[in-house]
Amino acid sequence: MFLKRQSCRANYRKRLKDERTAETLSYTNELHEALLTKNCKTFWKCWNCKLEKYTKCTQVEGCVDAEVTADQFTQFHLGLRACNDLARAEAIMLLQCQHID
């Protein structure tokens, strides 16, 4: 009885491992085929279905208020647009203005 139990248990675990491997190969092949055919819609549909794990964000840096969070994002992204070299920025603006005229 014990040997039969061990045998069944080993078969069960092997089957689980095989199924996980087959699942990985399945979505890898689907993604690969979508890339080969240059079908972006199918690729992203497969990607999102298989790989994306959506989680609802309930707080950002300890804040749960949507308006405050939106302001924090705005300030962060405005900081990314800040220029490091004002002289270079003015030179680029002058070049762009000359091309427009």
Helices and strands as residue ranges (DSSP letters): H 2-36, H 40-50, H 66-81, H 86-100
